[in-house]
């Protein structure tokens, strides 16, 4: 316990200051995403508090910040609308269906953690990762441009005149402080200082600019003031737990769970690279799932890791779990006690912080390497970036992984080779080089001349590997073709696992595979007799 406390408090000052900065930046984000989903701002704020607090304690990545996110809010819009339509006599049930969906989403995420599916995030190629980072930076940038709009005559319009220039000036000042302060001293958190300085200028200068409070009221909210999250007993009364309900909410829960885990684990990977440490992906799946279950029962809209807030935390010096705990508790404190003060914070200061996050998030090196990496990787990188902006993160990442897999298969399919030579006894030997799998089957078949080959043929797999069912079928069909011509064929130097695979697929391979104890590439065992005995028992 002493060691645990020592580790958590080693970076206490930076964690606390960075956590406070994150809490300030969380407020407009959570409120905005609640508006997007069509629910009350407090539903988004409660989600940010509960998910951030639980994942900070139990998650697999210290320093990562979780909360209500836009990627999930976009999906929730249709869910809430359809749920409202299912009410009787004008009763809106969308919010309660949202809570039930978030609970089911959490269960699915925890199941992914128990099945240890988090490790598969390590299979995501680097071009997909760079595309994800660039696309998300663009999304964050575009979302902040909306803050340059004012609410007039029941609609949002672009700011003009003095109001616009004041907004630009305050944003520029925030960026200047965040850029210049670290050059003077690194002991002060630049984001927090920038927010405090700009807020002081606005409050004491009595400038008429958009604030957190005005932003909430313009969106239809009443303010930040609220109490502690309450257990939502109405879920059991309002939402019938039957097959019809499950059929309605399960597709939404599955999509939300997938988006939440992909965004969380991609963010985890990014922070791993920035901090040169390694998080626990399966633990993060369990923590995200548990947090969403609790959030659903206590009236939150659900969420996942937030790359923007996480980068603010990491760049502000937050490295431990304490930073996330402080951020979530400070957010709750704002809701309970300091709503009046937080509502006076100018939106311009928070926009400036997010712009700095965009600058730090975007992989500017991707422009420099475009002409140095394969064209296929360039296409994947650009496609993932575009899909992240146009659709959402899940679609972009899945499409990027599929594209990378297809490119990999195509490139490996072209690497199959066959070196041909004749022995003194008239036997023709085909030495196969390269992986034999579904993509290389056509090229493999083209290497053989069944009709014109001599009576005895030998296929040497010393530099090849049988990878899948398609490869087995290709070898089986080739053996049949040679036997149909009345010719003898032998397969040599197959690896142990390849032999077992072929023996299991068809008994015919017992007749054509030669047992090579002196295999030059795959030394089967230190005790060849034991392996031979095992094979003979397997045949029986």
Steps between C-alpha positions, in 0.01 A plus 500: 500500500787736584657432160166562327450833679859603423450434128171688489636807683838517324355742244225639724539871423495456123214250523285736711563811289455310175182339635353843579576618147333193355193554719456852363532377144261210568204726579418642153591169333260299718227760463543519121486122461188487715335750266607289201340192655184694578514470880540738796852642559515340845467157335825570314672650805403206724636262236828692483534485879410134551684355201805717564512405869453124456739459206765711674500258793450168324606567138801357326660834407595749775469857377228428243180702536158356421159663480206577272621513138369624169563170321244333728264799513447489123369142527284587800299760308300237307468282812348780708270607215371145442463447874290816530278378217431177691337690788122512543293817527794724425725345766866526404682179587812565294711589804411177680568289192835680482581396857404138428713502184801639687467221757491235225790675329702468819420130529624443143820691573565301817443179303767617254733551793431156648565343158826699480409659166681820588832357381377509140537880500874434472436367148400842370764614245691825546344674193157436653621646829636811327179536301296470819708768674481740204129442446423552868706820506293630209176399674604681819595809296168505311302452822669807651409716199136471611596705805547797267123507448244704695137421577273753329129487415474134597796387291881489510679743267866592455628778723574832337673827575630576850362174641693292247826693541475480879455125476797466264715721722426301815565171321828639366599617850428153638716342230778754562505427875501125444776528242717752685467404868691169469792693353515711819424229755375144490388494861162660423225323299465720193140400421371579849690831516365597157141427606541698825664802329242523219214448747633783719524733198139424402355523852683813619485662156125425484533382142182380330617161373363147496554316828432150622177623658373673186596192296284277721203738497517546122480123463183485709656406834435673832857498629765284659340489844399152606523242775662163531406241236189305605427133436248484214227276641273619217698285255322193638160670479533680167689242292340155464769234525383264225612370160363807318713733713812288457441486126474879493798594719746218420616633159559843653679348799725293274594800283560720806711229666712456186552875449575550869759223517668592171531867600617409852758247389628720217542784750675257736742406222571865425572582865721191521713648223507848654598377847712204383308269732249225440141484619280195557242480220288223654486680833390814318217305331380380841524848651317667210226239517459525876495881483225500237289256701521725806440811287187350345350420841583848636369711212803557276517482120798265486841571355854388431854636489535860377810555293487879525471509880753218534755697300432812707571290808817336365643824363413672830714250690224264614635148503334317789150391594480800731464738204183328376359473853560872562342591165182300569466617864563862396228465237260373767607790721416744221152346472436505877669816624671712234257509212480881517876544465544242225217653298705823481794328326515633141456247223792665318747376762379141467502525120860619514594200716333264254673666203832436675391138539428484127849633422655242732277214382540530123787287369677772301770249412248326274553775238875444509478124454234487228760456226710262711246227583320256266209643302265249662586638846441855377155400372415330831617803701300751294191275484489445876541875561215579259266230635561618857382846400211390274362207701645392833801341657374140496426501126834669425710258704320188375533619139869577554572158651314324216688700238835427668416129523408485132821680401703264719331195344556632148867576560563158657306326223757629250793356697436134424789357295596159361861406418510203263785250458555143379675226694727245343232231539257706290291634791379857455524707818289811569645707786217723625585837653248731670174462696232274357154637588178602330658799328793311346312188380462616138870587467591168668297295251660681206845375604429136406489329161316179585470362146862555398669415830695169531371189674637597844435842649605639837373821660734644763336739749827587674442876459120498498218462748149359462282759670130427449230275360536646150866394498408146609243473222749629245757235598233229506377595151858508370568151637182374332604653167839326505345167603237535225790519253647185657796683650661471842513810723667552837479793743814577702622724781160601632501642853359293782181702533450499121527119496246462778269739315526302176469160668187617676343631180536190283653148543648522149780720635640203697602353164665805347672673794852385575612500863824703501691460822781717359268790414734798435255768605249345739683279751206303622624397841804419703367146508395414140401147597243635743346717230493213249333283762246774566416524131458124469261503796313794343459299176355209695 
